[in-house]
Amino acid sequence: MAQIKTKTDRADEIVRKHTVGSVFVGLVPVPWLDLVVLSSIQIDMLRGLADLYDIDFSQHRGKSLVAALLGGCAPVSFSGNVFSWVKTIPVYGQLTGMASMSVFGGASTYAVGKVFLQHFESGGTFLTFDPKKVADYYAQQFELGMAKVKKYGLGVKP
């Protein structure tokens, strides 16, 4: 008998799929290209969540909200730039940067997804999203995402 998936189950699948994609992006050896692709993956995830929750999606608004959310967690978001920059150092830097960026990218995408999932579940929209109000939850989910990516690797289980 097939299990009926709830909207939350489907939302978790969207977050998981994009988190795994973000882990792979960290393995791109080209500095800063990884950050551009990571941003695109996160915006695509928001589009998928918005579609699921029947919320009007604006790519521009989505980018602005993700930037504001990550900007509110400056030490966390700044580390992505550092990990990407480290890739400019031949061999050791590339390997270290790729591994670090994989974990950072996966954890960041996981946290962004969980924050917006919670917001949409509570009836929120992009227009009512306040990054300052969810900064602590983002930081909590980022740590949880890091632990999941490190423990399960590319599986990123719930």
mmCIF file of the C-alpha atoms, coordinates in Angstrom:
data_MODEL
# 
_entry.id   MODEL 
# 
loop_
_atom_site.group_PDB 
_atom_site.id 
_atom_site.type_symbol 
_atom_site.label_atom_id 
_atom_site.label_alt_id 
_atom_site.label_comp_id 
_atom_site.label_asym_id 
_atom_site.label_entity_id 
_atom_site.label_seq_id 
_atom_site.pdbx_PDB_ins_code 
_atom_site.Cartn_x 
_atom_site.Cartn_y 
_atom_site.Cartn_z 
_atom_site.occupancy 
_atom_site.B_iso_or_equiv 
_atom_site.pdbx_formal_charge 
_atom_site.auth_seq_id 
_atom_site.auth_comp_id 
_atom_site.auth_asym_id 
_atom_site.auth_atom_id 
_atom_site.pdbx_PDB_model_num 
ATOM 1   C CA . MET A 1 1   ? 0.000  0.000  0.000  1.00 0.00 ? 1   MET A CA 1 
ATOM 2   C CA . ALA A 1 2   ? 1.429  3.367  -1.037 1.00 0.00 ? 2   ALA A CA 1 
ATOM 3   C CA . GLN A 1 3   ? 1.889  5.928  1.662  1.00 0.00 ? 3   GLN A CA 1 
ATOM 4   C CA . ILE A 1 4   ? 0.051  9.203  1.080  1.00 0.00 ? 4   ILE A CA 1 
ATOM 5   C CA . LYS A 1 5   ? 2.454  12.119 1.294  1.00 0.00 ? 5   LYS A CA 1 
ATOM 6   C CA . THR A 1 6   ? 1.418  15.256 3.095  1.00 0.00 ? 6   THR A CA 1 
ATOM 7   C CA . LYS A 1 7   ? 2.257  18.719 1.842  1.00 0.00 ? 7   LYS A CA 1 
ATOM 8   C CA . THR A 1 8   ? 4.963  18.908 4.523  1.00 0.00 ? 8   THR A CA 1 
ATOM 9   C CA . ASP A 1 9   ? 6.423  15.604 3.303  1.00 0.00 ? 9   ASP A CA 1 
ATOM 10  C CA . ARG A 1 10  ? 6.545  16.951 -0.249 1.00 0.00 ? 10  ARG A CA 1 
ATOM 11  C CA . ALA A 1 11  ? 8.107  20.202 1.005  1.00 0.00 ? 11  ALA A CA 1 
ATOM 12  C CA . ASP A 1 12  ? 10.754 18.213 2.899  1.00 0.00 ? 12  ASP A CA 1 
ATOM 13  C CA . GLU A 1 13  ? 11.528 16.343 -0.343 1.00 0.00 ? 13  GLU A CA 1 
ATOM 14  C CA . ILE A 1 14  ? 12.012 19.654 -2.165 1.00 0.00 ? 14  ILE A CA 1 
ATOM 15  C CA . VAL A 1 15  ? 14.389 20.856 0.543  1.00 0.00 ? 15  VAL A CA 1 
ATOM 16  C CA . ARG A 1 16  ? 16.276 17.541 0.596  1.00 0.00 ? 16  ARG A CA 1 
ATOM 17  C CA . LYS A 1 17  ? 16.676 17.439 -3.203 1.00 0.00 ? 17  LYS A CA 1 
ATOM 18  C CA . HIS A 1 18  ? 18.033 20.987 -3.329 1.00 0.00 ? 18  HIS A CA 1 
ATOM 19  C CA . THR A 1 19  ? 20.280 20.374 -0.323 1.00 0.00 ? 19  THR A CA 1 
ATOM 20  C CA . VAL A 1 20  ? 21.873 17.420 -2.099 1.00 0.00 ? 20  VAL A CA 1 
ATOM 21  C CA . GLY A 1 21  ? 22.339 19.560 -5.211 1.00 0.00 ? 21  GLY A CA 1 
ATOM 22  C CA . SER A 1 22  ? 24.022 22.213 -3.088 1.00 0.00 ? 22  SER A CA 1 
ATOM 23  C CA . VAL A 1 23  ? 26.447 19.666 -1.665 1.00 0.00 ? 23  VAL A CA 1 
ATOM 24  C CA . PHE A 1 24  ? 27.472 18.739 -5.215 1.00 0.00 ? 24  PHE A CA 1 
ATOM 25  C CA . VAL A 1 25  ? 27.916 22.410 -6.153 1.00 0.00 ? 25  VAL A CA 1 
ATOM 26  C CA . GLY A 1 26  ? 30.526 22.760 -3.439 1.00 0.00 ? 26  GLY A CA 1 
ATOM 27  C CA . LEU A 1 27  ? 32.637 20.255 -5.354 1.00 0.00 ? 27  LEU A CA 1 
ATOM 28  C CA . VAL A 1 28  ? 32.968 22.657 -8.291 1.00 0.00 ? 28  VAL A CA 1 
ATOM 29  C CA . PRO A 1 29  ? 36.652 23.669 -8.234 1.00 0.00 ? 29  PRO A CA 1 
ATOM 30  C CA . VAL A 1 30  ? 36.040 27.122 -9.750 1.00 0.00 ? 30  VAL A CA 1 
ATOM 31  C CA . PRO A 1 31  ? 35.959 29.856 -7.076 1.00 0.00 ? 31  PRO A CA 1 
ATOM 32  C CA . TRP A 1 32  ? 32.820 32.020 -6.940 1.00 0.00 ? 32  TRP A CA 1 
ATOM 33  C CA . LEU A 1 33  ? 31.051 29.996 -9.629 1.00 0.00 ? 33  LEU A CA 1 
ATOM 34  C CA . ASP A 1 34  ? 29.947 27.741 -6.788 1.00 0.00 ? 34  ASP A CA 1 
ATOM 35  C CA . LEU A 1 35  ? 28.314 30.695 -5.011 1.00 0.00 ? 35  LEU A CA 1 
ATOM 36  C CA . VAL A 1 36  ? 26.436 31.736 -8.146 1.00 0.00 ? 36  VAL A CA 1 
ATOM 37  C CA . VAL A 1 37  ? 25.131 28.212 -8.731 1.00 0.00 ? 37  VAL A CA 1 
ATOM 38  C CA . LEU A 1 38  ? 24.335 27.785 -5.024 1.00 0.00 ? 38  LEU A CA 1 
ATOM 39  C CA . SER A 1 39  ? 22.210 30.927 -5.131 1.00 0.00 ? 39  SER A CA 1 
ATOM 40  C CA . SER A 1 40  ? 20.375 29.603 -8.196 1.00 0.00 ? 40  SER A CA 1 
ATOM 41  C CA . ILE A 1 41  ? 19.645 26.299 -6.454 1.00 0.00 ? 41  ILE A CA 1 
ATOM 42  C CA . GLN A 1 42  ? 18.263 28.089 -3.406 1.00 0.00 ? 42  GLN A CA 1 
ATOM 43  C CA . ILE A 1 43  ? 16.022 30.304 -5.555 1.00 0.00 ? 43  ILE A CA 1 
ATOM 44  C CA . ASP A 1 44  ? 14.782 27.256 -7.464 1.00 0.00 ? 44  ASP A CA 1 
ATOM 45  C CA . MET A 1 45  ? 13.992 25.609 -4.111 1.00 0.00 ? 45  MET A CA 1 
ATOM 46  C CA . LEU A 1 46  ? 11.963 28.649 -3.067 1.00 0.00 ? 46  LEU A CA 1 
ATOM 47  C CA . ARG A 1 47  ? 10.104 28.511 -6.371 1.00 0.00 ? 47  ARG A CA 1 
ATOM 48  C CA . GLY A 1 48  ? 9.254  24.851 -5.725 1.00 0.00 ? 48  GLY A CA 1 
ATOM 49  C CA . LEU A 1 49  ? 8.082  25.554 -2.182 1.00 0.00 ? 49  LEU A CA 1 
ATOM 50  C CA . ALA A 1 50  ? 6.037  28.552 -3.338 1.00 0.00 ? 50  ALA A CA 1 
ATOM 51  C CA . ASP A 1 51  ? 4.355  26.423 -6.021 1.00 0.00 ? 51  ASP A CA 1 
ATOM 52  C CA . LEU A 1 52  ? 3.575  23.726 -3.465 1.00 0.00 ? 52  LEU A CA 1 
ATOM 53  C CA . TYR A 1 53  ? 2.027  26.243 -1.052 1.00 0.00 ? 53  TYR A CA 1 
ATOM 54  C CA . ASP A 1 54  ? 0.308  28.159 -3.880 1.00 0.00 ? 54  ASP A CA 1 
ATOM 55  C CA . ILE A 1 55  ? 2.204  31.373 -3.125 1.00 0.00 ? 55  ILE A CA 1 
ATOM 56  C CA . ASP A 1 56  ? 3.059  33.923 -5.791 1.00 0.00 ? 56  ASP A CA 1 
ATOM 57  C CA . PHE A 1 57  ? 6.768  33.703 -6.551 1.00 0.00 ? 57  PHE A CA 1 
ATOM 58  C CA . SER A 1 58  ? 8.997  36.531 -7.677 1.00 0.00 ? 58  SER A CA 1 
ATOM 59  C CA . GLN A 1 59  ? 12.597 35.637 -8.446 1.00 0.00 ? 59  GLN A CA 1 
ATOM 60  C CA . HIS A 1 60  ? 13.710 39.159 -7.577 1.00 0.00 ? 60  HIS A CA 1 
ATOM 61  C CA . ARG A 1 61  ? 11.864 39.085 -4.240 1.00 0.00 ? 61  ARG A CA 1 
ATOM 62  C CA . GLY A 1 62  ? 13.183 35.586 -3.502 1.00 0.00 ? 62  GLY A CA 1 
ATOM 63  C CA . LYS A 1 63  ? 16.780 36.669 -4.119 1.00 0.00 ? 63  LYS A CA 1 
ATOM 64  C CA . SER A 1 64  ? 16.316 39.732 -1.929 1.00 0.00 ? 64  SER A CA 1 
ATOM 65  C CA . LEU A 1 65  ? 14.855 37.713 0.937  1.00 0.00 ? 65  LEU A CA 1 
ATOM 66  C CA . VAL A 1 66  ? 17.559 35.043 0.795  1.00 0.00 ? 66  VAL A CA 1 
ATOM 67  C CA . ALA A 1 67  ? 20.237 37.758 0.723  1.00 0.00 ? 67  ALA A CA 1 
ATOM 68  C CA . ALA A 1 68  ? 18.598 39.506 3.691  1.00 0.00 ? 68  ALA A CA 1 
ATOM 69  C CA . LEU A 1 69  ? 18.316 36.219 5.587  1.00 0.00 ? 69  LEU A CA 1 
ATOM 70  C CA . LEU A 1 70  ? 21.954 35.299 4.961  1.00 0.00 ? 70  LEU A CA 1 
ATOM 71  C CA . GLY A 1 71  ? 23.076 38.869 5.621  1.00 0.00 ? 71  GLY A CA 1 
ATOM 72  C CA . GLY A 1 72  ? 21.405 38.709 9.022  1.00 0.00 ? 72  GLY A CA 1 
ATOM 73  C CA . CYS A 1 73  ? 23.630 35.745 9.788  1.00 0.00 ? 73  CYS A CA 1 
ATOM 74  C CA . ALA A 1 74  ? 26.800 37.480 8.597  1.00 0.00 ? 74  ALA A CA 1 
ATOM 75  C CA . PRO A 1 75  ? 29.391 35.143 10.143 1.00 0.00 ? 75  PRO A CA 1 
ATOM 76  C CA . VAL A 1 76  ? 27.635 32.134 8.629  1.00 0.00 ? 76  VAL A CA 1 
ATOM 77  C CA . SER A 1 77  ? 27.102 33.636 5.181  1.00 0.00 ? 77  SER A CA 1 
ATOM 78  C CA . PHE A 1 78  ? 30.594 35.151 5.084  1.00 0.00 ? 78  PHE A CA 1 
ATOM 79  C CA . SER A 1 79  ? 32.118 31.692 5.511  1.00 0.00 ? 79  SER A CA 1 
ATOM 80  C CA . GLY A 1 80  ? 30.771 30.694 2.089  1.00 0.00 ? 80  GLY A CA 1 
ATOM 81  C CA . ASN A 1 81  ? 32.816 33.473 0.499  1.00 0.00 ? 81  ASN A CA 1 
ATOM 82  C CA . VAL A 1 82  ? 35.902 32.350 2.407  1.00 0.00 ? 82  VAL A CA 1 
ATOM 83  C CA . PHE A 1 83  ? 35.451 28.702 1.408  1.00 0.00 ? 83  PHE A CA 1 
ATOM 84  C CA . SER A 1 84  ? 35.040 29.712 -2.220 1.00 0.00 ? 84  SER A CA 1 
ATOM 85  C CA . TRP A 1 85  ? 38.087 32.006 -2.077 1.00 0.00 ? 85  TRP A CA 1 
ATOM 86  C CA . VAL A 1 86  ? 40.247 29.224 -0.577 1.00 0.00 ? 86  VAL A CA 1 
ATOM 87  C CA . LYS A 1 87  ? 39.782 27.335 -3.852 1.00 0.00 ? 87  LYS A CA 1 
ATOM 88  C CA . THR A 1 88  ? 42.168 29.805 -5.509 1.00 0.00 ? 88  THR A CA 1 
ATOM 89  C CA . ILE A 1 89  ? 45.068 28.193 -3.607 1.00 0.00 ? 89  ILE A CA 1 
ATOM 90  C CA . PRO A 1 90  ? 46.402 25.335 -5.767 1.00 0.00 ? 90  PRO A CA 1 
ATOM 91  C CA . VAL A 1 91  ? 45.838 21.733 -4.664 1.00 0.00 ? 91  VAL A CA 1 
ATOM 92  C CA . TYR A 1 92  ? 45.426 21.944 -0.863 1.00 0.00 ? 92  TYR A CA 1 
ATOM 93  C CA . GLY A 1 93  ? 43.239 25.035 -1.048 1.00 0.00 ? 93  GLY A CA 1 
ATOM 94  C CA . GLN A 1 94  ? 41.131 23.551 -3.807 1.00 0.00 ? 94  GLN A CA 1 
ATOM 95  C CA . LEU A 1 95  ? 40.550 20.317 -1.905 1.00 0.00 ? 95  LEU A CA 1 
ATOM 96  C CA . THR A 1 96  ? 39.882 22.082 1.392  1.00 0.00 ? 96  THR A CA 1 
ATOM 97  C CA . GLY A 1 97  ? 37.637 24.650 -0.262 1.00 0.00 ? 97  GLY A CA 1 
ATOM 98  C CA . MET A 1 98  ? 35.646 22.025 -2.131 1.00 0.00 ? 98  MET A CA 1 
ATOM 99  C CA . ALA A 1 99  ? 35.016 19.948 0.997  1.00 0.00 ? 99  ALA A CA 1 
ATOM 100 C CA . SER A 1 100 ? 34.178 22.982 3.118  1.00 0.00 ? 100 SER A CA 1 
ATOM 101 C CA . MET A 1 101 ? 31.969 24.557 0.473  1.00 0.00 ? 101 MET A CA 1 
ATOM 102 C CA . SER A 1 102 ? 30.060 21.287 0.044  1.00 0.00 ? 102 SER A CA 1 
ATOM 103 C CA . VAL A 1 103 ? 29.183 21.192 3.728  1.00 0.00 ? 103 VAL A CA 1 
ATOM 104 C CA . PHE A 1 104 ? 28.465 24.944 3.866  1.00 0.00 ? 104 PHE A CA 1 
ATOM 105 C CA . GLY A 1 105 ? 26.327 24.891 0.706  1.00 0.00 ? 105 GLY A CA 1 
ATOM 106 C CA . GLY A 1 106 ? 24.293 21.920 1.850  1.00 0.00 ? 106 GLY A CA 1 
ATOM 107 C CA . ALA A 1 107 ? 23.764 23.318 5.345  1.00 0.00 ? 107 ALA A CA 1 
ATOM 108 C CA . SER A 1 108 ? 22.870 26.757 4.044  1.00 0.00 ? 108 SER A CA 1 
ATOM 109 C CA . THR A 1 109 ? 20.329 25.416 1.558  1.00 0.00 ? 109 THR A CA 1 
ATOM 110 C CA . TYR A 1 110 ? 18.849 23.116 4.193  1.00 0.00 ? 110 TYR A CA 1 
ATOM 111 C CA . ALA A 1 111 ? 18.441 26.045 6.615  1.00 0.00 ? 111 ALA A CA 1 
ATOM 112 C CA . VAL A 1 112 ? 16.939 28.395 4.005  1.00 0.00 ? 112 VAL A CA 1 
ATOM 113 C CA . GLY A 1 113 ? 14.504 25.664 2.990  1.00 0.00 ? 113 GLY A CA 1 
ATOM 114 C CA . LYS A 1 114 ? 13.457 24.874 6.556  1.00 0.00 ? 114 LYS A CA 1 
ATOM 115 C CA . VAL A 1 115 ? 12.963 28.565 7.366  1.00 0.00 ? 115 VAL A CA 1 
ATOM 116 C CA . PHE A 1 116 ? 10.708 29.135 4.370  1.00 0.00 ? 116 PHE A CA 1 
ATOM 117 C CA . LEU A 1 117 ? 8.917  25.821 4.883  1.00 0.00 ? 117 LEU A CA 1 
ATOM 118 C CA . GLN A 1 118 ? 8.037  26.879 8.438  1.00 0.00 ? 118 GLN A CA 1 
ATOM 119 C CA . HIS A 1 119 ? 6.997  30.335 7.224  1.00 0.00 ? 119 HIS A CA 1 
ATOM 120 C CA . PHE A 1 120 ? 4.746  28.966 4.464  1.00 0.00 ? 120 PHE A CA 1 
ATOM 121 C CA . GLU A 1 121 ? 3.281  26.307 6.781  1.00 0.00 ? 121 GLU A CA 1 
ATOM 122 C CA . SER A 1 122 ? 2.222  29.078 9.168  1.00 0.00 ? 122 SER A CA 1 
ATOM 123 C CA . GLY A 1 123 ? 0.401  30.893 6.362  1.00 0.00 ? 123 GLY A CA 1 
ATOM 124 C CA . GLY A 1 124 ? 3.148  33.366 5.513  1.00 0.00 ? 124 GLY A CA 1 
ATOM 125 C CA . THR A 1 125 ? 4.046  34.653 2.069  1.00 0.00 ? 125 THR A CA 1 
ATOM 126 C CA . PHE A 1 126 ? 7.073  36.324 0.539  1.00 0.00 ? 126 PHE A CA 1 
ATOM 127 C CA . LEU A 1 127 ? 5.480  39.676 1.362  1.00 0.00 ? 127 LEU A CA 1 
ATOM 128 C CA . THR A 1 128 ? 5.155  38.864 5.068  1.00 0.00 ? 128 THR A CA 1 
ATOM 129 C CA . PHE A 1 129 ? 8.610  37.294 5.480  1.00 0.00 ? 129 PHE A CA 1 
ATOM 130 C CA . ASP A 1 130 ? 10.805 39.104 8.031  1.00 0.00 ? 130 ASP A CA 1 
ATOM 131 C CA . PRO A 1 131 ? 14.400 37.802 7.983  1.00 0.00 ? 131 PRO A CA 1 
ATOM 132 C CA . LYS A 1 132 ? 15.186 39.343 11.380 1.00 0.00 ? 132 LYS A CA 1 
ATOM 133 C CA . LYS A 1 133 ? 12.446 37.344 13.064 1.00 0.00 ? 133 LYS A CA 1 
ATOM 134 C CA . VAL A 1 134 ? 13.789 34.030 11.785 1.00 0.00 ? 134 VAL A CA 1 
ATOM 135 C CA . ALA A 1 135 ? 17.544 34.636 12.166 1.00 0.00 ? 135 ALA A CA 1 
ATOM 136 C CA . ASP A 1 136 ? 17.813 32.440 15.272 1.00 0.00 ? 136 ASP A CA 1 
ATOM 137 C CA . TYR A 1 137 ? 15.801 29.658 13.623 1.00 0.00 ? 137 TYR A CA 1 
ATOM 138 C CA . TYR A 1 138 ? 18.014 29.909 10.533 1.00 0.00 ? 138 TYR A CA 1 
ATOM 139 C CA . ALA A 1 139 ? 21.167 29.588 12.675 1.00 0.00 ? 139 ALA A CA 1 
ATOM 140 C CA . GLN A 1 140 ? 19.650 26.580 14.470 1.00 0.00 ? 140 GLN A CA 1 
ATOM 141 C CA . GLN A 1 141 ? 18.695 24.911 11.182 1.00 0.00 ? 141 GLN A CA 1 
ATOM 142 C CA . PHE A 1 142 ? 22.115 25.713 9.689  1.00 0.00 ? 142 PHE A CA 1 
ATOM 143 C CA . GLU A 1 143 ? 23.818 23.818 12.527 1.00 0.00 ? 143 GLU A CA 1 
ATOM 144 C CA . LEU A 1 144 ? 21.387 20.939 12.105 1.00 0.00 ? 144 LEU A CA 1 
ATOM 145 C CA . GLY A 1 145 ? 22.020 20.979 8.351  1.00 0.00 ? 145 GLY A CA 1 
ATOM 146 C CA . MET A 1 146 ? 25.785 20.867 8.896  1.00 0.00 ? 146 MET A CA 1 
ATOM 147 C CA . ALA A 1 147 ? 25.417 17.862 11.172 1.00 0.00 ? 147 ALA A CA 1 
ATOM 148 C CA . LYS A 1 148 ? 23.173 16.079 8.646  1.00 0.00 ? 148 LYS A CA 1 
ATOM 149 C CA . VAL A 1 149 ? 25.476 16.755 5.693  1.00 0.00 ? 149 VAL A CA 1 
ATOM 150 C CA . LYS A 1 150 ? 28.518 15.596 7.660  1.00 0.00 ? 150 LYS A CA 1 
ATOM 151 C CA . LYS A 1 151 ? 26.750 12.484 8.981  1.00 0.00 ? 151 LYS A CA 1 
ATOM 152 C CA . TYR A 1 152 ? 24.886 11.342 5.888  1.00 0.00 ? 152 TYR A CA 1 
ATOM 153 C CA . GLY A 1 153 ? 26.979 12.913 3.158  1.00 0.00 ? 153 GLY A CA 1 
ATOM 154 C CA . LEU A 1 154 ? 24.971 13.279 -0.016 1.00 0.00 ? 154 LEU A CA 1 
ATOM 155 C CA . GLY A 1 155 ? 21.955 11.452 1.416  1.00 0.00 ? 155 GLY A CA 1 
ATOM 156 C CA . VAL A 1 156 ? 20.969 14.345 3.728  1.00 0.00 ? 156 VAL A CA 1 
ATOM 157 C CA . LYS A 1 157 ? 18.287 12.340 5.506  1.00 0.00 ? 157 LYS A CA 1 
ATOM 158 C CA . PRO A 1 158 ? 15.642 14.086 7.625  1.00 0.00 ? 158 PRO A CA 1 
# 
